[in-house]
Amino acid sequence: MSVVLEQIFQVGFLAAILRIATPLAFATLGEMFSERAGVLNLGIEGIMLLSAMTGFTVAYLSGSLWLGIAAAILTGALMGALHGVLTVALGLSQHVCGIGVTLFGTGLAYFLYRLIFGQQSTPPNIVGFKPVAIPFLSDIPILGPAVFNQFTLVYLAIIAIPVSAFVLYRTPWGLSVRMVGENPRAADSAGVSVISTRMQAVILGGALMGLAGAFLTMAQFNAFTFGVVSGRGWVAIALVVFGRWDPWRSAGAALLFAFVDALQLRLQAAGLGHIPYEAFLMLPFVLTIVAMAFMSRNAVAPTALLKPFRREER
């Protein structure tokens, strides 16, 4: 217990939580927008991986991290559009199409990476984003170095949470998204284009997923590997349910997962040799499953989730 407490009350531990939570927050918000519009996007894993690859490649070849970020966002948006065409415009199974998008994105990422970089003994890397200290705020004891001396993308993730809540609950477009996810027939009767609104939500979600992938290769690891996403996309889907399709709750779920993930890394480093390291690796995923089992009992999903909209059908 003393080892655990020592790890928790460290500035580096608190900073690590925010860094680990950042890609999860982007991905979870992206999935939340898609599902609030009635579209389940199981392609998130492939979208994140392909975006991570394209973002890294553009940054490596151009020398500009922000060009890489733009490329990753564009890739995510295009993959979101592909998923939207299949599920929204054509009304195909969201489960099948999502798995197909993941397989397509994963395979394409591997193919393009090998095509561009070949088979190298040492993977290429870049000089990624550096922490940016916010004047005065970074001088606050404990909290300052942990929260206000972070990567720019971490600040963007923090800002994205209240912005997403405002957009979803305080704007006409957010109302339209919630309407088409709950009662698309009523939304159509009120003059809201269900197809267009769902497509926009899925594309926005894909762009946020792309940003999540870009963070992994341009801030957290500064290189692209085939295991760079490591199931974070699937975790994000679970976190949306855990957060009950709400931006604030979903972000809180991402922070909880990041807390456990950061803790297991610290426990591994603490030298608890009598415990296999695999036990620490699976700890955040096991707790996510347990939390899902309890929270999903009373969670109310958007009514029209997984249901294609066809105006001619009544």
Phi and psi restraints in degrees (value plus and minus 20) as a CYANA .aco file:
   2 SER   PHI     -83.6   -43.6
   2 SER   PSI     -56.2   -16.2
   3 VAL   PHI     -83.3   -43.3
   3 VAL   PSI     -62.0   -22.0
   4 VAL   PHI     -82.8   -42.8
   4 VAL   PSI     -65.9   -25.9
   5 LEU   PHI     -84.3   -44.3
   5 LEU   PSI     -57.3   -17.3
   6 GLU   PHI     -82.3   -42.3
   6 GLU   PSI     -58.2   -18.2
   7 GLN   PHI     -93.1   -53.1
   7 GLN   PSI     -57.1   -17.1
   8 ILE   PHI     -87.1   -47.1
   8 ILE   PSI     -62.6   -22.6
   9 PHE   PHI    -111.7   -71.7
   9 PHE   PSI      32.5    72.5
  10 GLN   PHI    -147.3  -107.3
  10 GLN   PSI     121.9   161.9
  11 VAL   PHI     -80.6   -40.6
  11 VAL   PSI     -61.9   -21.9
  12 GLY   PHI     -82.0   -42.0
  12 GLY   PSI     -54.4   -14.4
  13 PHE   PHI     -87.7   -47.7
  13 PHE   PSI     -64.5   -24.5
  14 LEU   PHI     -84.1   -44.1
  14 LEU   PSI     -59.8   -19.8
  15 ALA   PHI     -85.4   -45.4
  15 ALA   PSI     -58.0   -18.0
  16 ALA   PHI     -84.8   -44.8
  16 ALA   PSI     -56.0   -16.0
  17 ILE   PHI     -78.9   -38.9
  17 ILE   PSI     -65.8   -25.8
  18 LEU   PHI     -85.5   -45.5
  18 LEU   PSI     -59.6   -19.6
  19 ARG   PHI     -86.4   -46.4
  19 ARG   PSI     -62.0   -22.0
  20 ILE   PHI     -88.8   -48.8
  20 ILE   PSI     -55.0   -15.0
  21 ALA   PHI     -94.7   -54.7
  21 ALA   PSI     -42.6    -2.6
  22 THR   PHI     -79.6   -39.6
  22 THR   PSI     -74.6   -34.6
  23 PRO   PHI     -83.8   -43.8
  23 PRO   PSI     -53.3   -13.3
  24 LEU   PHI     -85.7   -45.7
  24 LEU   PSI     -58.8   -18.8
  25 ALA   PHI     -85.0   -45.0
  25 ALA   PSI     -66.8   -26.8
  26 PHE   PHI     -79.4   -39.4
  26 PHE   PSI     -68.5   -28.5
  27 ALA   PHI     -85.3   -45.3
  27 ALA   PSI     -60.3   -20.3
  28 THR   PHI     -87.2   -47.2
  28 THR   PSI     -61.7   -21.7
  29 LEU   PHI     -83.8   -43.8
  29 LEU   PSI     -59.8   -19.8
  30 GLY   PHI     -82.7   -42.7
  30 GLY   PSI     -65.6   -25.6
  31 GLU   PHI     -85.5   -45.5
  31 GLU   PSI     -56.0   -16.0
  32 MET   PHI     -83.0   -43.0
  32 MET   PSI     -65.0   -25.0
  33 PHE   PHI     -80.2   -40.2
  33 PHE   PSI     -63.0   -23.0
  34 SER   PHI     -83.4   -43.4
  34 SER   PSI     -66.1   -26.1
  35 GLU   PHI     -92.3   -52.3
  35 GLU   PSI     -52.2   -12.2
  36 ARG   PHI     -84.5   -44.5
  36 ARG   PSI     -43.9    -3.9
  37 ALA   PHI    -107.8   -67.8
  37 ALA   PSI     -22.6    17.4
  38 GLY   PHI      80.0   120.0
  38 GLY   PSI      -8.0    32.0
  39 VAL   PHI    -142.6  -102.6
  39 VAL   PSI      96.4   136.4
  40 LEU   PHI    -101.5   -61.5
  40 LEU   PSI     106.8   146.8
  41 ASN   PHI    -132.2   -92.2
  41 ASN   PSI      73.1   113.1
  42 LEU   PHI    -103.7   -63.7
  42 LEU   PSI     -16.1    23.9
  43 GLY   PHI    -106.1   -66.1
  43 GLY   PSI     -13.4    26.6
  44 ILE   PHI     -80.4   -40.4
  44 ILE   PSI     -58.5   -18.5
  45 GLU   PHI     -82.9   -42.9
  45 GLU   PSI     -66.6   -26.6
  46 GLY   PHI     -88.1   -48.1
  46 GLY   PSI     -56.1   -16.1
  47 ILE   PHI     -84.1   -44.1
  47 ILE   PSI     -64.4   -24.4
  48 MET   PHI     -83.5   -43.5
  48 MET   PSI     -61.9   -21.9
  49 LEU   PHI     -87.6   -47.6
  49 LEU   PSI     -65.9   -25.9
  50 LEU   PHI     -85.3   -45.3
  50 LEU   PSI     -59.9   -19.9
  51 SER   PHI     -86.3   -46.3
  51 SER   PSI     -58.6   -18.6
  52 ALA   PHI     -81.2   -41.2
  52 ALA   PSI     -60.6   -20.6
  53 MET   PHI     -89.2   -49.2
  53 MET   PSI     -67.8   -27.8
  54 THR   PHI     -87.1   -47.1
  54 THR   PSI     -60.0   -20.0
  55 GLY   PHI     -82.4   -42.4
  55 GLY   PSI     -65.6   -25.6
  56 PHE   PHI     -83.0   -43.0
  56 PHE   PSI     -63.5   -23.5
  57 THR   PHI     -82.3   -42.3
  57 THR   PSI     -65.7   -25.7
  58 VAL   PHI     -84.6   -44.6
  58 VAL   PSI     -62.3   -22.3
  59 ALA   PHI     -84.4   -44.4
  59 ALA   PSI     -59.1   -19.1
  60 TYR   PHI     -87.2   -47.2
  60 TYR   PSI     -63.6   -23.6
  61 LEU   PHI     -98.8   -58.8
  61 LEU   PSI     -52.6   -12.6
  62 SER   PHI    -114.9   -74.9
  62 SER   PSI     -42.6    -2.6
  63 GLY   PHI      59.0    99.0
  63 GLY   PSI     -12.8    27.2
  64 SER   PHI    -135.7   -95.7
  64 SER   PSI      98.5   138.5
  65 LEU   PHI     -87.4   -47.4
  65 LEU   PSI     -57.2   -17.2
  66 TRP   PHI     -91.6   -51.6
  66 TRP   PSI     -50.4   -10.4
  67 LEU   PHI     -84.8   -44.8
  67 LEU   PSI     -58.0   -18.0
  68 GLY   PHI     -83.3   -43.3
  68 GLY   PSI     -61.5   -21.5
  69 ILE   PHI     -81.1   -41.1
  69 ILE   PSI     -64.8   -24.8
  70 ALA   PHI     -81.4   -41.4
  70 ALA   PSI     -61.9   -21.9
  71 ALA   PHI     -83.9   -43.9
  71 ALA   PSI     -60.1   -20.1
  72 ALA   PHI     -86.6   -46.6
  72 ALA   PSI     -62.3   -22.3
  73 ILE   PHI     -83.7   -43.7
  73 ILE   PSI     -63.2   -23.2
  74 LEU   PHI     -83.1   -43.1
  74 LEU   PSI     -62.2   -22.2
  75 THR   PHI     -81.2   -41.2
  75 THR   PSI     -65.4   -25.4
  76 GLY   PHI     -81.9   -41.9
  76 GLY   PSI     -60.9   -20.9
  77 ALA   PHI     -84.8   -44.8
  77 ALA   PSI     -61.3   -21.3
  78 LEU   PHI     -86.0   -46.0
  78 LEU   PSI     -61.2   -21.2
  79 MET   PHI     -87.6   -47.6
  79 MET   PSI     -55.9   -15.9
  80 GLY   PHI     -83.3   -43.3
  80 GLY   PSI     -60.0   -20.0
  81 ALA   PHI     -83.2   -43.2
  81 ALA   PSI     -59.8   -19.8
  82 LEU   PHI     -80.7   -40.7
  82 LEU   PSI     -66.4   -26.4
  83 HIS   PHI     -83.0   -43.0
  83 HIS   PSI     -58.1   -18.1
  84 GLY   PHI     -85.6   -45.6
  84 GLY   PSI     -61.0   -21.0
  85 VAL   PHI     -81.3   -41.3
  85 VAL   PSI     -62.8   -22.8
  86 LEU   PHI     -89.6   -49.6
  86 LEU   PSI     -63.4   -23.4
  87 THR   PHI    -114.4   -74.4
  87 THR   PSI     -55.0   -15.0
  88 VAL   PHI    -111.5   -71.5
  88 VAL   PSI     -74.9   -34.9
  89 ALA   PHI     -91.3   -51.3
  89 ALA   PSI     -64.1   -24.1
  90 LEU   PHI    -113.7   -73.7
  90 LEU   PSI     -35.2     4.8
  91 GLY   PHI      50.5    90.5
  91 GLY   PSI       7.8    47.8
  92 LEU   PHI     -99.4   -59.4
  92 LEU   PSI     149.7   189.7
  93 SER   PHI     -79.1   -39.1
  93 SER   PSI     106.1   146.1
  94 GLN   PHI     -89.2   -49.2
  94 GLN   PSI     -52.5   -12.5
  95 HIS   PHI     -85.5   -45.5
  95 HIS   PSI     -71.4   -31.4
  96 VAL   PHI     -84.9   -44.9
  96 VAL   PSI     -64.4   -24.4
  97 CYS   PHI     -85.7   -45.7
  97 CYS   PSI     -58.1   -18.1
  98 GLY   PHI     -83.4   -43.4
  98 GLY   PSI     -65.5   -25.5
  99 ILE   PHI     -83.0   -43.0
  99 ILE   PSI     -59.2   -19.2
 100 GLY   PHI     -82.7   -42.7
 100 GLY   PSI     -61.2   -21.2
 101 VAL   PHI     -84.8   -44.8
 101 VAL   PSI     -59.7   -19.7
 102 THR   PHI     -82.8   -42.8
 102 THR   PSI     -65.6   -25.6
 103 LEU   PHI     -85.2   -45.2
 103 LEU   PSI     -62.0   -22.0
 104 PHE   PHI     -84.6   -44.6
 104 PHE   PSI     -67.4   -27.4
 105 GLY   PHI     -83.4   -43.4
 105 GLY   PSI     -60.8   -20.8
 106 THR   PHI     -84.9   -44.9
 106 THR   PSI     -68.6   -28.6
 107 GLY   PHI     -83.0   -43.0
 107 GLY   PSI     -61.1   -21.1
 108 LEU   PHI     -86.4   -46.4
 108 LEU   PSI     -58.3   -18.3
 109 ALA   PHI     -81.8   -41.8
 109 ALA   PSI     -66.1   -26.1
 110 TYR   PHI     -82.5   -42.5
 110 TYR   PSI     -65.2   -25.2
 111 PHE   PHI     -83.0   -43.0
 111 PHE   PSI     -68.6   -28.6
 112 LEU   PHI     -86.3   -46.3
 112 LEU   PSI     -57.4   -17.4
 113 TYR   PHI     -83.6   -43.6
 113 TYR   PSI     -65.5   -25.5
 114 ARG   PHI     -86.0   -46.0
 114 ARG   PSI     -55.3   -15.3
 115 LEU   PHI     -87.1   -47.1
 115 LEU   PSI     -59.1   -19.1
 116 ILE   PHI    -103.5   -63.5
 116 ILE   PSI     -65.3   -25.3
 117 PHE   PHI    -123.6   -83.6
 117 PHE   PSI     -34.7     5.3
 118 GLY   PHI      50.9    90.9
 118 GLY   PSI    -185.0  -145.0
 119 GLN   PHI    -119.3   -79.3
 119 GLN   PSI      78.5   118.5
 120 GLN   PHI    -127.2   -87.2
 120 GLN   PSI     120.9   160.9
 121 SER   PHI     -88.0   -48.0
 121 SER   PSI     -54.5   -14.5
 122 THR   PHI    -134.1   -94.1
 122 THR   PSI      94.1   134.1
 123 PRO   PHI     -79.8   -39.8
 123 PRO   PSI     120.8   160.8
 124 PRO   PHI     -85.4   -45.4
 124 PRO   PSI     132.4   172.4
 125 ASN   PHI    -160.7  -120.7
 125 ASN   PSI     148.8   188.8
 126 ILE   PHI    -149.5  -109.5
 126 ILE   PSI     145.8   185.8
 127 VAL   PHI    -107.5   -67.5
 127 VAL   PSI      86.2   126.2
 128 GLY   PHI    -100.8   -60.8
 128 GLY   PSI    -189.3  -149.3
 129 PHE   PHI     -83.7   -43.7
 129 PHE   PSI     124.6   164.6
 130 LYS   PHI    -126.9   -86.9
 130 LYS   PSI     130.4   170.4
 131 PRO   PHI     -78.8   -38.8
 131 PRO   PSI     119.6   159.6
 132 VAL   PHI    -137.3   -97.3
 132 VAL   PSI      95.6   135.6
 133 ALA   PHI    -101.7   -61.7
 133 ALA   PSI     113.2   153.2
 134 ILE   PHI    -108.1   -68.1
 134 ILE   PSI     102.3   142.3
 135 PRO   PHI     -74.1   -34.1
 135 PRO   PSI     123.8   163.8
 136 PHE   PHI      51.0    91.0
 136 PHE   PSI     -71.9   -31.9
 137 LEU   PHI     -85.3   -45.3
 137 LEU   PSI     -55.0   -15.0
 138 SER   PHI     -90.6   -50.6
 138 SER   PSI     -30.8     9.2
 139 ASP   PHI    -108.3   -68.3
 139 ASP   PSI     -26.0    14.0
 140 ILE   PHI     -85.0   -45.0
 140 ILE   PSI     111.5   151.5
 141 PRO   PHI     -76.5   -36.5
 141 PRO   PSI     116.3   156.3
 142 ILE   PHI      43.1    83.1
 142 ILE   PSI     -82.3   -42.3
 143 LEU   PHI     -86.6   -46.6
 143 LEU   PSI     -58.1   -18.1
 144 GLY   PHI     -80.1   -40.1
 144 GLY   PSI     -77.2   -37.2
 145 PRO   PHI     -83.0   -43.0
 145 PRO   PSI     -48.9    -8.9
 146 ALA   PHI     -98.8   -58.8
 146 ALA   PSI     -60.6   -20.6
 147 VAL   PHI    -121.3   -81.3
 147 VAL   PSI     -56.9   -16.9
 148 PHE   PHI    -127.2   -87.2
 148 PHE   PSI       2.5    42.5
 149 ASN   PHI    -155.8  -115.8
 149 ASN   PSI      44.0    84.0
 150 GLN   PHI    -144.8  -104.8
 150 GLN   PSI     156.3   196.3
 151 PHE   PHI     -86.3   -46.3
 151 PHE   PSI     133.8   173.8
 152 THR   PHI     -78.5   -38.5
 152 THR   PSI     -57.5   -17.5
 153 LEU   PHI     -87.2   -47.2
 153 LEU   PSI     -47.2    -7.2
 154 VAL   PHI     -86.7   -46.7
 154 VAL   PSI     -63.4   -23.4
 155 TYR   PHI     -81.1   -41.1
 155 TYR   PSI     -59.5   -19.5
 156 LEU   PHI     -83.0   -43.0
 156 LEU   PSI     -58.7   -18.7
 157 ALA   PHI     -85.2   -45.2
 157 ALA   PSI     -61.5   -21.5
 158 ILE   PHI     -82.7   -42.7
 158 ILE   PSI     -62.5   -22.5
 159 ILE   PHI     -88.8   -48.8
 159 ILE   PSI     -54.0   -14.0
 160 ALA   PHI     -83.2   -43.2
 160 ALA   PSI     -45.9    -5.9
 161 ILE   PHI     -87.9   -47.9
 161 ILE   PSI     -76.8   -36.8
 162 PRO   PHI     -86.1   -46.1
 162 PRO   PSI     -52.7   -12.7
 163 VAL   PHI     -83.1   -43.1
 163 VAL   PSI     -63.0   -23.0
 164 SER   PHI     -83.0   -43.0
 164 SER   PSI     -61.7   -21.7
 165 ALA   PHI     -83.5   -43.5
 165 ALA   PSI     -61.3   -21.3
 166 PHE   PHI     -84.5   -44.5
 166 PHE   PSI     -66.0   -26.0
 167 VAL   PHI     -81.8   -41.8
 167 VAL   PSI     -61.9   -21.9
 168 LEU   PHI     -92.8   -52.8
 168 LEU   PSI     -56.4   -16.4
 169 TYR   PHI    -128.4   -88.4
 169 TYR   PSI     -33.7     6.3
 170 ARG   PHI    -143.8  -103.8
 170 ARG   PSI     -14.0    26.0
 171 THR   PHI    -143.1  -103.1
 171 THR   PSI     133.9   173.9
 172 PRO   PHI     -77.8   -37.8
 172 PRO   PSI     -58.3   -18.3
 173 TRP   PHI     -85.4   -45.4
 173 TRP   PSI     -60.6   -20.6
 174 GLY   PHI     -82.4   -42.4
 174 GLY   PSI     -59.3   -19.3
 175 LEU   PHI     -83.1   -43.1
 175 LEU   PSI     -60.2   -20.2
 176 SER   PHI     -83.2   -43.2
 176 SER   PSI     -61.7   -21.7
 177 VAL   PHI     -80.2   -40.2
 177 VAL   PSI     -66.2   -26.2
 178 ARG   PHI     -86.8   -46.8
 178 ARG   PSI     -54.3   -14.3
 179 MET   PHI     -86.3   -46.3
 179 MET   PSI     -66.7   -26.7
 180 VAL   PHI     -90.7   -50.7
 180 VAL   PSI     -39.4     0.6
 181 GLY   PHI    -106.1   -66.1
 181 GLY   PSI     -40.8    -0.8
 182 GLU   PHI    -122.3   -82.3
 182 GLU   PSI     -68.8   -28.8
 183 ASN   PHI    -164.9  -124.9
 183 ASN   PSI      62.9   102.9
 184 PRO   PHI     -83.2   -43.2
 184 PRO   PSI     -49.2    -9.2
 185 ARG   PHI     -84.5   -44.5
 185 ARG   PSI     -65.8   -25.8
 186 ALA   PHI     -85.7   -45.7
 186 ALA   PSI     -58.3   -18.3
 187 ALA   PHI     -83.1   -43.1
 187 ALA   PSI     -61.9   -21.9
 188 ASP   PHI     -85.0   -45.0
 188 ASP   PSI     -59.2   -19.2
 189 SER   PHI     -85.9   -45.9
 189 SER   PSI     -48.8    -8.8
 190 ALA   PHI    -104.9   -64.9
 190 ALA   PSI     -16.6    23.4
 191 GLY   PHI      72.0   112.0
 191 GLY   PSI     -10.6    29.4
 192 VAL   PHI    -107.2   -67.2
 192 VAL   PSI     109.8   149.8
 193 SER   PHI     -97.2   -57.2
 193 SER   PSI      87.4   127.4
 194 VAL   PHI     -85.0   -45.0
 194 VAL   PSI     -65.4   -25.4
 195 ILE   PHI     -82.3   -42.3
 195 ILE   PSI     -67.7   -27.7
 196 SER   PHI     -84.1   -44.1
 196 SER   PSI     -63.7   -23.7
 197 THR   PHI     -85.3   -45.3
 197 THR   PSI     -62.7   -22.7
 198 ARG   PHI     -84.8   -44.8
 198 ARG   PSI     -61.7   -21.7
 199 MET   PHI     -80.4   -40.4
 199 MET   PSI     -64.0   -24.0
 200 GLN   PHI     -81.7   -41.7
 200 GLN   PSI     -62.7   -22.7
 201 ALA   PHI     -85.9   -45.9
 201 ALA   PSI     -60.8   -20.8
 202 VAL   PHI     -88.6   -48.6
 202 VAL   PSI     -59.2   -19.2
 203 ILE   PHI     -86.7   -46.7
 203 ILE   PSI     -63.6   -23.6
 204 LEU   PHI     -79.9   -39.9
 204 LEU   PSI     -63.6   -23.6
 205 GLY   PHI     -81.0   -41.0
 205 GLY   PSI     -61.7   -21.7
 206 GLY   PHI     -83.4   -43.4
 206 GLY   PSI     -57.9   -17.9
 207 ALA   PHI     -83.5   -43.5
 207 ALA   PSI     -61.3   -21.3
 208 LEU   PHI     -87.1   -47.1
 208 LEU   PSI     -57.3   -17.3
 209 MET   PHI     -83.5   -43.5
 209 MET   PSI     -58.9   -18.9
 210 GLY   PHI     -82.7   -42.7
 210 GLY   PSI     -58.3   -18.3
 211 LEU   PHI     -85.8   -45.8
 211 LEU   PSI     -55.7   -15.7
 212 ALA   PHI     -82.7   -42.7
 212 ALA   PSI     -63.7   -23.7
 213 GLY   PHI     -84.5   -44.5
 213 GLY   PSI     -58.5   -18.5
 214 ALA   PHI     -83.2   -43.2
 214 ALA   PSI     -56.9   -16.9
 215 PHE   PHI     -80.5   -40.5
 215 PHE   PSI     -59.0   -19.0
 216 LEU   PHI     -83.8   -43.8
 216 LEU   PSI     -60.2   -20.2
 217 THR   PHI    -114.0   -74.0
 217 THR   PSI     -34.5     5.5
 218 MET   PHI    -138.6   -98.6
 218 MET   PSI     -20.2    19.8
 219 ALA   PHI    -157.3  -117.3
 219 ALA   PSI     -64.3   -24.3
 220 GLN   PHI    -104.9   -64.9
 220 GLN   PSI     -65.7   -25.7
 221 PHE   PHI    -134.6   -94.6
 221 PHE   PSI     -42.0    -2.0
 222 ASN   PHI      39.6    79.6
 222 ASN   PSI       5.2    45.2
 223 ALA   PHI    -181.4  -141.4
 223 ALA   PSI     140.8   180.8
 224 PHE   PHI    -128.5   -88.5
 224 PHE   PSI     107.6   147.6
 225 THR   PHI    -150.1  -110.1
 225 THR   PSI     140.8   180.8
 226 PHE   PHI     -88.2   -48.2
 226 PHE   PSI     -37.9     2.1
 227 GLY   PHI    -126.5   -86.5
 227 GLY   PSI       3.1    43.1
 228 VAL   PHI     -86.5   -46.5
 228 VAL   PSI     -51.4   -11.4
 229 VAL   PHI    -102.3   -62.3
 229 VAL   PSI     -60.9   -20.9
 230 SER   PHI      32.7    72.7
 230 SER   PSI      25.7    65.7
 231 GLY   PHI      60.5   100.5
 231 GLY   PSI     -14.0    26.0
 232 ARG   PHI     -83.5   -43.5
 232 ARG   PSI     -49.2    -9.2
 233 GLY   PHI     -84.8   -44.8
 233 GLY   PSI     -64.2   -24.2
 234 TRP   PHI     -85.7   -45.7
 234 TRP   PSI     -57.2   -17.2
 235 VAL   PHI     -81.9   -41.9
 235 VAL   PSI     -61.2   -21.2
 236 ALA   PHI     -80.4   -40.4
 236 ALA   PSI     -57.7   -17.7
 237 ILE   PHI     -82.0   -42.0
 237 ILE   PSI     -61.9   -21.9
 238 ALA   PHI     -87.2   -47.2
 238 ALA   PSI     -56.8   -16.8
 239 LEU   PHI     -87.0   -47.0
 239 LEU   PSI     -50.1   -10.1
 240 VAL   PHI     -83.1   -43.1
 240 VAL   PSI     -64.2   -24.2
 241 VAL   PHI     -86.6   -46.6
 241 VAL   PSI     -63.0   -23.0
 242 PHE   PHI     -79.6   -39.6
 242 PHE   PSI     -57.8   -17.8
 243 GLY   PHI    -106.2   -66.2
 243 GLY   PSI     -16.8    23.2
 244 ARG   PHI      36.1    76.1
 244 ARG   PSI      20.2    60.2
 245 TRP   PHI      38.8    78.8
 245 TRP   PSI      12.0    52.0
 246 ASP   PHI    -139.9   -99.9
 246 ASP   PSI     115.9   155.9
 247 PRO   PHI     -78.4   -38.4
 247 PRO   PSI     -64.8   -24.8
 248 TRP   PHI     -87.8   -47.8
 248 TRP   PSI     -65.6   -25.6
 249 ARG   PHI     -85.6   -45.6
 249 ARG   PSI     -59.7   -19.7
 250 SER   PHI     -85.1   -45.1
 250 SER   PSI     -60.5   -20.5
 251 ALA   PHI     -84.5   -44.5
 251 ALA   PSI     -59.0   -19.0
 252 GLY   PHI     -83.2   -43.2
 252 GLY   PSI     -57.7   -17.7
 253 ALA   PHI     -84.9   -44.9
 253 ALA   PSI     -59.0   -19.0
 254 ALA   PHI     -83.1   -43.1
 254 ALA   PSI     -60.5   -20.5
 255 LEU   PHI     -85.1   -45.1
 255 LEU   PSI     -58.4   -18.4
 256 LEU   PHI     -84.5   -44.5
 256 LEU   PSI     -65.5   -25.5
 257 PHE   PHI     -82.1   -42.1
 257 PHE   PSI     -63.0   -23.0
 258 ALA   PHI     -83.0   -43.0
 258 ALA   PSI     -58.3   -18.3
 259 PHE   PHI     -79.3   -39.3
 259 PHE   PSI     -67.5   -27.5
 260 VAL   PHI     -87.9   -47.9
 260 VAL   PSI     -58.9   -18.9
 261 ASP   PHI     -84.5   -44.5
 261 ASP   PSI     -64.8   -24.8
 262 ALA   PHI     -84.4   -44.4
 262 ALA   PSI     -56.1   -16.1
 263 LEU   PHI     -86.2   -46.2
 263 LEU   PSI     -62.3   -22.3
 264 GLN   PHI     -87.1   -47.1
 264 GLN   PSI     -51.9   -11.9
 265 LEU   PHI     -85.7   -45.7
 265 LEU   PSI     -61.4   -21.4
 266 ARG   PHI     -88.4   -48.4
 266 ARG   PSI     -56.6   -16.6
 267 LEU   PHI     -87.4   -47.4
 267 LEU   PSI     -56.6   -16.6
 268 GLN   PHI     -81.5   -41.5
 268 GLN   PSI     -63.4   -23.4
 269 ALA   PHI     -91.6   -51.6
 269 ALA   PSI     -37.1     2.9
 270 ALA   PHI     -94.5   -54.5
 270 ALA   PSI     -29.8    10.2
 271 GLY   PHI      64.1   104.1
 271 GLY   PSI      13.9    53.9
 272 LEU   PHI    -103.1   -63.1
 272 LEU   PSI      53.4    93.4
 273 GLY   PHI     -85.8   -45.8
 273 GLY   PSI     -41.0    -1.0
 274 HIS   PHI     -96.6   -56.6
 274 HIS   PSI     -28.9    11.1
 275 ILE   PHI    -129.2   -89.2
 275 ILE   PSI     105.9   145.9
 276 PRO   PHI     -79.9   -39.9
 276 PRO   PSI     121.7   161.7
 277 TYR   PHI     -85.5   -45.5
 277 TYR   PSI     -44.0    -4.0
 278 GLU   PHI     -82.1   -42.1
 278 GLU   PSI     -49.9    -9.9
 279 ALA   PHI     -85.4   -45.4
 279 ALA   PSI     -57.6   -17.6
 280 PHE   PHI     -90.4   -50.4
 280 PHE   PSI     -59.3   -19.3
 281 LEU   PHI     -82.6   -42.6
 281 LEU   PSI     -57.1   -17.1
 282 MET   PHI    -105.6   -65.6
 282 MET   PSI     -29.1    10.9
 283 LEU   PHI     -75.6   -35.6
 283 LEU   PSI     -70.9   -30.9
 284 PRO   PHI     -84.1   -44.1
 284 PRO   PSI     -52.6   -12.6
 285 PHE   PHI     -93.1   -53.1
 285 PHE   PSI     -58.0   -18.0
 286 VAL   PHI     -84.2   -44.2
 286 VAL   PSI     -64.5   -24.5
 287 LEU   PHI     -85.8   -45.8
 287 LEU   PSI     -53.5   -13.5
 288 THR   PHI     -83.8   -43.8
 288 THR   PSI     -62.8   -22.8
 289 ILE   PHI     -83.6   -43.6
 289 ILE   PSI     -64.1   -24.1
 290 VAL   PHI     -82.8   -42.8
 290 VAL   PSI     -66.2   -26.2
 291 ALA   PHI     -81.5   -41.5
 291 ALA   PSI     -60.8   -20.8
 292 MET   PHI     -80.8   -40.8
 292 MET   PSI     -61.9   -21.9
 293 ALA   PHI     -80.9   -40.9
 293 ALA   PSI     -57.2   -17.2
 294 PHE   PHI    -101.7   -61.7
 294 PHE   PSI     -64.6   -24.6
 295 MET   PHI     -94.3   -54.3
 295 MET   PSI     -51.9   -11.9
 296 SER   PHI     -92.8   -52.8
 296 SER   PSI     -32.4     7.6
 297 ARG   PHI     -80.2   -40.2
 297 ARG   PSI     -66.3   -26.3
 298 ASN   PHI    -124.2   -84.2
 298 ASN   PSI     -15.2    24.8
 299 ALA   PHI     -93.5   -53.5
 299 ALA   PSI     113.5   153.5
 300 VAL   PHI    -129.7   -89.7
 300 VAL   PSI      88.7   128.7
 301 ALA   PHI     -95.3   -55.3
 301 ALA   PSI     137.6   177.6
 302 PRO   PHI     -72.0   -32.0
 302 PRO   PSI     114.2   154.2
 303 THR   PHI     -78.3   -38.3
 303 THR   PSI     -58.6   -18.6
 304 ALA   PHI    -113.1   -73.1
 304 ALA   PSI      -9.1    30.9
 305 LEU   PHI     -81.0   -41.0
 305 LEU   PSI     112.9   152.9
 306 LEU   PHI      56.7    96.7
 306 LEU   PSI     -21.2    18.8
 307 LYS   PHI    -122.1   -82.1
 307 LYS   PSI      93.7   133.7
 308 PRO   PHI     -87.4   -47.4
 308 PRO   PSI     130.8   170.8
 309 PHE   PHI    -126.4   -86.4
 309 PHE   PSI     104.1   144.1
 310 ARG   PHI    -149.6  -109.6
 310 ARG   PSI      95.1   135.1
 311 ARG   PHI     -80.2   -40.2
 311 ARG   PSI     -54.4   -14.4
 312 GLU   PHI     -93.9   -53.9
 312 GLU   PSI     -35.5     4.5
 313 GLU   PHI    -112.2   -72.2
 313 GLU   PSI     118.9   158.9
